[in-house]
Amino acid sequence: MKVFLIAGEASGDKLGAALMVGLKEFQPDVQFDGVAGPLMQAEGMQSRFPMDELSVMGLAEILPKYRALKARIRQMVEAIIATKPDVLITIDSPDFCLRVARLVKAASDVRTVHYVAPTVWAWRPGRAAKMAHHIDHVLALFPFEPPLMQAAGMACDFVGHPVVAEPVASDADAARLGAGTVVLVLPGSRKGEVSRLADRFGDAAAQIAAKLPDARFVIPTTGGVHDLVQDRVAHWKVPVTVLPPGSADKSAWFKRADVALAASGTVSLELAAAQTPMVIAYDMAWLSRIIIGQMLMVDTVTLVNLVSDTRMVPEFIGKDCVAGSIADAVLDVLAKPDAQRAAMALTMERLGQGGDAPGLRAARAVLAGLEDATVKNDQTTGK
């Protein structure tokens, strides 16, 4: 069995690696090809080019790299058609991945699976109908997504969110990190995010420290932004502990933190798993902010709020991403941390905590979809 996988960023690499583990369990002879990050490469896949080339987010951010991305799209399409895999699995990064899938489908009968449903419930609902022309099957992270994809004409399985399978540090691990009020600061995993948010988060940290002199600020980092974070926090007015990529203490700090200030994204679910109250803040390039702001169909972008169907996590998005407001909210959450905990527990339950690992569920769904497609094809051709 040959599987062609494309991941475009760290979160997709994590999903892809877990999926590969699941596929190898059910199909030990499976062969992998495509674009991978370090986690997928550790599972036995050689990446055709560095995954970091695809780690671009936002309309305005894509424009300067459009020509290079277009060339990579052509390269991927040609490789897939030449190797004729049993299935193409694209993982998130829709601006790149769905263009590849569309061209592959136009030139071949390769089965296409997209892992991570597009957020049609948040903005651009027409994307689902467009996807249905070239995507056969969607693997969804959230339980409310399958009906939306199925209504557009695609098979869709809720396979659970990977956060439910990740280990959470124990109270003992957290306690060894010492006393004091710990504020976890998470300005993003992309360079563009860190560049836009780090100074504002630093100003917010200074205002928090003015009210809480014992506050300790800790920033976990990923490989792609570690040096940039180090450079930015050198100008902060408060001491900061910057954790290196892959730090063994990361999970313990998530558990130990009294509150987190985080960029919008899946990190809010990691915090929910650790039962760490949070404040979410985010901003984009000005053009992306204007365009996406006009398209948004929901009143919150925080995943804990959406999955729990509450609005317990305060958020400061776009023009509201201001240091003073953020600092006040962090202090409020510190004063009343229990207000979020029920919403965080409900979120984890709804994302599949306690069930099979999402990678296994995703692998099972992919293989079942392939089997169903084979049966339908045999019935059509009379075999």
Secondary structure as the mmCIF struct_conf table of DSSP 4:
data_model
#
loop_
_struct_conf.conf_type_id
_struct_conf.id
_struct_conf.beg_label_comp_id
_struct_conf.beg_label_asym_id
_struct_conf.beg_label_seq_id
_struct_conf.end_label_comp_id
_struct_conf.end_label_asym_id
_struct_conf.end_label_seq_id
STRN STRN1 LYS A 2 ALA A 7
BEND BEND1 GLU A 9 GLU A 9
HELX_RH_AL_P HELX_RH_AL_P1 ALA A 10 PHE A 26
TURN_TY1_P TURN_TY1_P1 PRO A 28 ASP A 29
STRN STRN2 GLN A 31 VAL A 35
HELX_RH_AL_P HELX_RH_AL_P2 PRO A 38 ALA A 42
TURN_TY1_P TURN_TY1_P2 GLU A 43 GLY A 44
BEND BEND2 ARG A 48 PHE A 49
HELX_RH_3T_P HELX_RH_3T_P1 MET A 51 LEU A 54
BEND BEND3 GLY A 58 GLY A 58
HELX_RH_AL_P HELX_RH_AL_P3 LEU A 59 ILE A 62
HELX_RH_3T_P HELX_RH_3T_P2 LEU A 63 LYS A 65
HELX_RH_AL_P HELX_RH_AL_P4 TYR A 66 THR A 83
BEND BEND4 ASP A 86 ASP A 86
STRN STRN3 VAL A 87 ILE A 91
BEND BEND5 ASP A 92 ASP A 92
HELX_RH_AL_P HELX_RH_AL_P5 PRO A 94 ALA A 107
STRN STRN4 ARG A 111 TYR A 115
BEND BEND6 VAL A 116 VAL A 116
TURN_TY1_P TURN_TY1_P3 VAL A 120 ALA A 122
BEND BEND7 TRP A 123 TRP A 123
TURN_TY1_P TURN_TY1_P4 PRO A 125 GLY A 126
HELX_RH_AL_P HELX_RH_AL_P6 ARG A 127 MET A 131
TURN_TY1_P TURN_TY1_P5 ALA A 132 HIS A 134
STRN STRN5 HIS A 137 ALA A 140
BEND BEND8 LEU A 141 PHE A 142
TURN_TY1_P TURN_TY1_P6 PRO A 143 PHE A 144
BEND BEND9 GLU A 145 GLU A 145
HELX_RH_AL_P HELX_RH_AL_P7 PRO A 146 ALA A 151
TURN_TY1_P TURN_TY1_P7 ALA A 152 GLY A 153
STRN STRN6 ALA A 155 PHE A 158
HELX_RH_3T_P HELX_RH_3T_P3 PRO A 162 ALA A 165
BEND BEND10 GLU A 166 GLU A 166
HELX_RH_AL_P HELX_RH_AL_P8 ASP A 171 ALA A 175
TURN_TY1_P TURN_TY1_P8 ARG A 176 LEU A 177
BEND BEND11 ALA A 179 GLY A 180
STRN STRN7 VAL A 182 LEU A 186
BEND BEND12 SER A 189 ARG A 190
HELX_RH_AL_P HELX_RH_AL_P9 LYS A 191 LYS A 211
TURN_TY1_P TURN_TY1_P9 PRO A 213 ASP A 214
STRN STRN8 ARG A 216 PRO A 220
TURN_TY1_P TURN_TY1_P10 GLY A 223 VAL A 225
HELX_RH_AL_P HELX_RH_AL_P10 HIS A 226 VAL A 233
TURN_TY1_P TURN_TY1_P11 ALA A 234 HIS A 235
BEND BEND13 LYS A 237 VAL A 238
STRN STRN9 VAL A 240 LEU A 243
HELX_LH_PP_P HELX_LH_PP_P1 PRO A 244 PRO A 244
TURN_TY1_P TURN_TY1_P12 PRO A 245 GLY A 246
TURN_TY1_P TURN_TY1_P13 ALA A 248 ASP A 249
HELX_RH_AL_P HELX_RH_AL_P11 LYS A 250 ARG A 256
BEND BEND14 ASP A 258 ASP A 258
STRN STRN10 VAL A 259 ALA A 263
BEND BEND15 SER A 264 GLY A 265
TURN_TY1_P TURN_TY1_P14 THR A 266 THR A 266
HELX_RH_AL_P HELX_RH_AL_P12 VAL A 267 ALA A 273
TURN_TY1_P TURN_TY1_P15 ALA A 274 GLN A 275
STRN STRN11 MET A 278 TYR A 282
HELX_RH_AL_P HELX_RH_AL_P13 TRP A 286 MET A 295
BEND BEND16 VAL A 298 ASP A 299
HELX_RH_AL_P HELX_RH_AL_P14 LEU A 303 SER A 308
TURN_TY1_P TURN_TY1_P16 ASP A 309 ASP A 309
BEND BEND17 VAL A 313 VAL A 313
STRN STRN12 GLU A 315 ILE A 317
HELX_RH_3T_P HELX_RH_3T_P4 GLY A 318 ASP A 320
HELX_RH_AL_P HELX_RH_AL_P15 ALA A 323 ALA A 335
BEND BEND18 LYS A 336 LYS A 336
HELX_RH_3T_P HELX_RH_3T_P5 PRO A 337 GLN A 340
HELX_RH_AL_P HELX_RH_AL_P16 ARG A 341 ARG A 350
TURN_TY1_P TURN_TY1_P17 LEU A 351 GLY A 354
BEND BEND19 GLY A 355 ASP A 356
HELX_RH_AL_P HELX_RH_AL_P17 PRO A 358 THR A 381
TURN_TY1_P TURN_TY1_P18 GLY A 382 GLY A 382
#
